[in-house]
Amino acid sequence: MSRMTAHVRVTGAAAAASALLSLGAAGPAQAHGAPTDPVSRVYACSPDGGGAARSAACRAAVAANGTPFTMWDNLRVAGVNGRDRQVIADGKLCSGGLPAYKGLDLARTDWPSTRLAPGARLTMRYASTIPHAGTFKLYLTKPGYDPSRPLRWSDLPSQPFAQVTDPALTDGSYRITATLPSDRTGRQVLYTIWQNSSTPDTYYSCSDVVFPKAEAGRAGTASPSAPAPAAAATGKASRPAAGASGRPASAETTGTATGTATGEPTAAPRTEGGAADSTPVASTTDAGSGPSAPLLAGGAAAVLVLTGGAALAVRLRRR
């Protein structure tokens, strides 16, 4: 009887130890993370992804996996130690080369995405349940990236546009603030590497983002016709006065107003086309402002007076 009791106690202790080990192994698996804003593929296609999880891209990714992305916060590879480009193969950057996440590497142009503005301030939210020490590196695919092809290391710059070490975990998320590159348009991939220093793991994630197309006339310098209204207004406003040099005041003020960024006036007179600026004086045609009406009236009166005087002189001589 005592031997049976001892056997039961040993068996129970072994079962308890096994349960504790299982809990210990499961605990860290739930204590990791992934970007939720801009939303990463693994989070968007997980059961927590809401409507995005029902998108065609996410359905295709789950089908390629054969299982849903329930462990969206566990896309990690141990022992990389900064050798990302040597360990993770081209075409497998989004999955980290892990078979359980291979659906994330599908080359598609319809992944759930986040709209961003070139050169804007970005605040990434990287969800996590337990804080880990480590460094976040953010990359943005190069201009001309083709989203219809699998993501390769050559699609990414050699250096990240942002790098943050040990940010604070606040309300379940790390917040990583950075300024986006200003030369991206269309669909791109924001690639995030989180290399832990408190664990041997490195986490990888792909967030699909869309930048607006460049508008015609807004890129580069202003069109040549743009300064025309300002020049016309300057000439009209300065017409009544004359400058110290004897030229119309419009010639001098226009030169100062359109000078270089240092505030030095340009040579006057000048127009955008480079020709002499005589337009403000020559083009004054406001009604009533010219001397033609008074001169005509005065000239007519003078002619009448002279004519009348001549006639009177003739009459006096005849008498």
C-alpha positions as CSV (number, residue, x, y, z in Angstrom):
1,M,0.0,0.0,0.0
2,S,2.8,2.3,0.9
3,R,4.6,1.5,-2.4
4,M,1.5,2.4,-4.3
5,T,1.1,5.7,-2.5
6,A,4.7,6.5,-3.2
7,H,4.2,5.7,-6.9
8,V,1.2,8.0,-7.0
9,R,3.1,10.8,-5.4
10,V,6.0,10.5,-7.8
11,T,3.7,10.4,-10.8
12,G,1.8,13.4,-9.6
13,A,5.0,15.3,-9.0
14,A,6.2,14.5,-12.5
15,A,3.0,15.6,-14.0
16,A,3.1,18.9,-12.1
17,A,6.7,19.5,-13.2
18,S,5.7,18.8,-16.8
19,A,2.9,21.3,-16.5
20,L,5.2,23.9,-15.1
21,L,7.6,23.4,-17.9
22,S,4.9,23.7,-20.4
23,L,3.7,27.0,-18.9
24,G,7.2,28.2,-18.9
25,A,7.7,27.4,-22.5
26,A,4.4,28.9,-23.5
27,G,5.0,32.1,-21.5
28,P,7.8,33.6,-23.6
29,A,6.0,32.7,-26.8
30,Q,3.2,35.2,-25.8
31,A,5.6,37.9,-24.7
32,H,6.9,39.2,-28.0
33,G,5.5,41.6,-30.5
34,A,5.0,43.0,-34.0
35,P,4.0,46.4,-35.5
36,T,0.3,47.2,-35.4
37,D,0.7,50.7,-36.9
38,P,1.7,50.8,-39.7
39,V,0.0,47.4,-39.6
40,S,2.3,44.5,-40.3
41,R,1.3,41.6,-42.5
42,V,1.5,39.1,-39.7
43,Y,-0.8,41.1,-37.4
44,A,-3.2,42.2,-40.2
45,C,-3.7,38.5,-41.2
46,S,-4.0,37.2,-37.6
47,P,-7.3,36.5,-35.9
48,D,-6.8,39.9,-34.2
49,G,-6.5,41.7,-37.5
50,G,-10.2,42.5,-37.8
51,G,-11.5,43.2,-41.3
52,A,-7.9,43.1,-42.8
53,A,-7.8,39.4,-42.0
54,R,-10.6,38.8,-44.4
55,S,-8.7,40.4,-47.3
56,A,-7.8,38.4,-50.4
57,A,-4.1,38.7,-49.6
58,C,-4.5,37.5,-46.0
59,R,-6.7,34.5,-47.1
60,A,-4.0,33.6,-49.6
61,A,-1.3,33.9,-47.0
62,V,-3.2,31.6,-44.5
63,A,-3.8,29.1,-47.3
64,A,-0.1,29.0,-48.1
65,N,0.6,28.4,-44.5
66,G,-2.0,25.9,-43.9
67,T,-2.7,27.4,-40.5
68,P,-3.8,30.8,-39.3
69,F,-1.3,33.4,-37.8
70,T,-2.5,32.9,-34.3
71,M,1.0,33.5,-33.0
72,W,1.4,36.8,-34.7
73,D,3.9,38.1,-32.0
74,N,6.3,35.1,-32.3
75,L,8.0,35.7,-35.7
76,R,11.5,35.4,-34.3
77,V,14.8,33.8,-35.2
78,A,17.4,32.9,-32.6
79,G,21.2,33.4,-32.9
80,V,21.2,35.9,-35.8
81,N,23.4,38.4,-33.9
82,G,23.1,41.1,-36.5
83,R,23.9,38.8,-39.5
84,D,20.5,39.4,-40.9
85,R,21.5,39.5,-44.6
86,Q,23.5,36.3,-44.2
87,V,20.9,34.3,-42.3
88,I,17.6,35.4,-43.9
89,A,17.5,34.5,-47.6
90,D,16.1,36.8,-50.4
91,G,12.4,36.3,-50.9
92,K,11.9,35.2,-47.3
93,L,12.4,38.5,-45.5
94,C,8.8,38.9,-44.3
95,S,8.7,35.3,-42.9
96,G,12.2,35.4,-41.4
97,G,12.6,32.1,-43.3
98,L,10.2,30.3,-40.9
99,P,7.9,27.8,-42.5
100,A,5.1,28.7,-40.2
101,Y,5.0,32.2,-41.7
102,K,5.9,31.5,-45.3
103,G,2.6,32.9,-46.5
104,L,3.8,36.4,-45.6
105,D,6.4,36.2,-48.4
106,L,3.8,36.1,-51.2
107,A,4.5,38.8,-53.8
108,R,1.2,40.7,-54.0
109,T,0.1,44.3,-54.6
110,D,-3.0,44.1,-52.4
111,W,-1.7,43.5,-48.9
112,P,-3.5,45.5,-46.2
113,S,-1.6,48.8,-46.1
114,T,-1.3,52.1,-44.3
115,R,-1.2,55.5,-46.1
116,L,1.8,57.7,-45.3
117,A,3.1,61.1,-46.4
118,P,6.7,61.5,-47.8
119,G,8.9,63.3,-45.3
120,A,6.3,63.2,-42.6
121,R,6.8,62.3,-39.0
122,L,6.1,58.6,-38.3
123,T,5.2,57.1,-34.9
124,M,5.3,53.3,-35.1
125,R,3.4,51.3,-32.6
126,Y,5.1,48.0,-32.0
127,A,2.8,45.8,-29.7
128,S,4.4,43.7,-27.0
129,T,3.3,42.2,-23.7
130,I,6.6,42.0,-21.8
131,P,9.4,44.6,-22.2
132,H,12.6,43.4,-23.8
133,A,15.9,45.3,-24.2
134,G,17.0,45.7,-27.8
135,T,17.4,47.8,-30.9
136,F,14.8,48.6,-33.6
137,K,15.9,49.3,-37.1
138,L,13.5,50.7,-39.7
139,Y,14.1,50.3,-43.5
140,L,12.0,51.6,-46.4
141,T,12.2,50.0,-49.8
142,K,14.1,52.0,-52.4
143,P,12.4,54.2,-55.0
144,G,11.3,52.0,-57.9
145,Y,10.5,49.0,-55.7
146,D,8.3,46.5,-57.5
147,P,5.8,45.0,-55.0
148,S,4.9,42.2,-57.6
149,R,8.2,40.6,-56.8
150,P,9.4,38.9,-53.6
151,L,11.2,41.2,-51.2
152,R,15.0,41.0,-51.5
153,W,17.8,42.6,-49.5
154,S,18.8,44.6,-52.6
155,D,15.3,46.3,-52.4
156,L,16.4,47.9,-49.1
157,P,19.0,50.5,-48.4
158,S,22.2,49.3,-46.7
159,Q,21.4,51.5,-43.7
160,P,18.1,52.0,-41.8
161,F,16.4,55.4,-41.9
162,A,15.8,55.1,-38.2
163,Q,17.3,53.2,-35.3
164,V,16.1,53.3,-31.7
165,T,17.5,51.4,-28.7
166,D,15.5,50.4,-25.6
167,P,12.4,52.6,-26.1
168,A,9.9,52.5,-23.2
169,L,7.0,50.0,-23.4
170,T,3.8,52.1,-22.8
171,D,0.3,50.8,-22.8
172,G,1.4,47.6,-24.4
173,S,3.4,49.1,-27.2
174,Y,6.8,50.5,-28.0
175,R,6.5,53.9,-29.8
176,I,9.3,54.5,-32.3
177,T,9.4,58.0,-33.8
178,A,11.2,58.9,-37.0
179,T,11.1,61.1,-40.1
180,L,10.2,59.2,-43.2
181,P,12.3,59.6,-46.4
182,S,10.8,62.3,-48.7
183,D,11.4,60.6,-52.1
184,R,9.1,57.6,-52.0
185,T,5.8,57.3,-53.9
186,G,3.4,54.5,-54.5
187,R,3.4,51.1,-52.6
188,Q,6.4,50.4,-50.5
189,V,7.4,48.1,-47.6
190,L,8.4,49.3,-44.2
191,Y,10.8,46.6,-42.9
192,T,11.4,46.4,-39.2
193,I,14.2,44.4,-37.5
194,W,14.1,44.2,-33.7
195,Q,17.3,42.6,-32.3
196,N,16.9,41.7,-28.7
197,S,19.8,42.2,-26.3
198,S,18.0,40.5,-23.4
199,T,17.3,37.4,-25.4
200,P,19.1,35.7,-28.4
201,D,16.1,36.5,-30.7
202,T,15.7,38.8,-33.6
203,Y,12.2,39.7,-34.9
204,Y,11.3,40.6,-38.5
205,S,8.2,42.2,-39.9
206,C,6.8,43.7,-43.1
207,S,4.4,46.6,-43.1
208,D,2.9,47.6,-46.4
209,V,2.6,51.4,-46.9
210,V,1.4,53.6,-49.7
211,F,2.7,57.1,-50.5
212,P,0.7,59.5,-52.7
213,K,1.9,60.0,-56.2
214,A,3.8,63.2,-56.9
215,E,1.5,65.9,-58.3
216,A,2.5,67.6,-61.5
217,G,3.9,71.1,-61.0
218,R,4.6,70.5,-57.3
219,A,7.9,68.6,-57.7
220,G,10.9,70.7,-58.4
221,T,10.8,74.5,-59.1
222,A,7.7,76.6,-59.7
223,S,6.5,77.0,-63.3
224,P,7.9,80.0,-65.2
225,S,4.4,81.6,-65.4
226,A,3.9,81.6,-61.6
227,P,5.6,84.9,-60.8
228,A,3.7,86.8,-63.5
229,P,0.8,88.0,-61.2
230,A,3.2,89.3,-58.6
231,A,5.2,91.2,-61.1
232,A,2.1,92.9,-62.5
233,A,0.9,93.8,-59.1
234,T,4.3,95.3,-58.1
235,G,4.5,97.3,-61.3
236,K,1.0,98.8,-60.9
237,A,1.4,99.6,-57.2
238,S,4.7,101.4,-57.6
239,R,3.8,103.4,-60.8
240,P,3.1,106.8,-59.3
241,A,6.5,107.3,-57.6
242,A,10.0,107.5,-59.1
243,G,13.1,106.0,-57.7
244,A,16.3,107.8,-56.7
245,S,18.0,106.6,-59.9
246,G,15.4,108.3,-62.1
247,R,13.9,105.0,-63.1
248,P,10.3,104.1,-62.2
249,A,10.0,102.9,-58.6
250,S,8.7,99.6,-59.9
251,A,12.1,98.7,-61.4
252,E,13.9,99.1,-58.0
253,T,11.3,97.5,-55.7
254,T,10.9,94.5,-58.1
255,G,14.6,93.9,-58.0
256,T,14.6,93.8,-54.2
257,A,11.5,91.7,-53.8
258,T,12.8,89.1,-56.2
259,G,16.3,89.0,-54.9
260,T,18.2,86.0,-53.6
261,A,17.5,84.1,-50.4
262,T,20.2,86.1,-48.6
263,G,18.2,89.3,-49.1
264,E,20.5,90.9,-51.6
265,P,18.7,92.8,-54.4
266,T,19.1,91.6,-57.9
267,A,20.0,94.0,-60.8
268,A,17.1,96.3,-61.6
269,P,15.1,96.6,-63.8
270,R,14.5,92.9,-64.4
271,T,11.7,90.5,-65.3
272,E,11.4,86.8,-65.1
273,G,12.4,86.6,-68.8
274,G,15.4,88.8,-68.3
275,A,14.2,91.7,-70.5
276,A,14.2,95.4,-69.4
277,D,11.2,96.2,-67.3
278,S,9.5,99.2,-69.0
279,T,6.0,97.5,-68.8
280,P,4.6,99.3,-65.7
281,V,4.9,102.7,-67.3
282,A,4.0,101.8,-70.8
283,S,0.9,99.7,-69.9
284,T,-0.9,102.3,-67.7
285,T,-4.3,102.6,-69.5
286,D,-6.6,103.3,-66.6
287,A,-9.7,105.2,-67.7
288,G,-9.6,108.9,-66.7
289,S,-6.0,108.8,-65.6
290,G,-4.5,110.0,-68.9
291,P,-4.1,113.7,-69.8
292,S,-5.9,113.4,-73.2
293,A,-9.3,114.8,-72.2
294,P,-8.2,118.0,-70.4
295,L,-5.6,118.7,-73.1
296,L,-8.2,118.4,-75.9
297,A,-10.6,120.7,-74.1
298,G,-7.9,123.3,-73.3
299,G,-6.5,123.2,-76.8
300,A,-10.0,123.8,-78.4
301,A,-10.6,126.8,-76.2
302,A,-7.2,128.3,-77.1
303,V,-8.0,127.9,-80.8
304,L,-11.3,129.6,-80.4
305,V,-9.7,132.6,-78.6
306,L,-7.0,133.0,-81.2
307,T,-9.5,132.8,-84.0
308,G,-11.8,135.3,-82.4
309,G,-8.9,137.8,-81.8
310,A,-7.8,137.6,-85.4
311,A,-11.2,138.3,-86.7
312,L,-11.6,141.4,-84.5
313,A,-8.3,142.7,-85.6
314,V,-9.3,142.5,-89.3
315,R,-12.5,144.4,-88.7
316,L,-10.8,147.2,-86.9
317,R,-8.3,147.7,-89.7
318,R,-11.1,147.9,-92.3
319,R,-12.7,150.7,-90.3
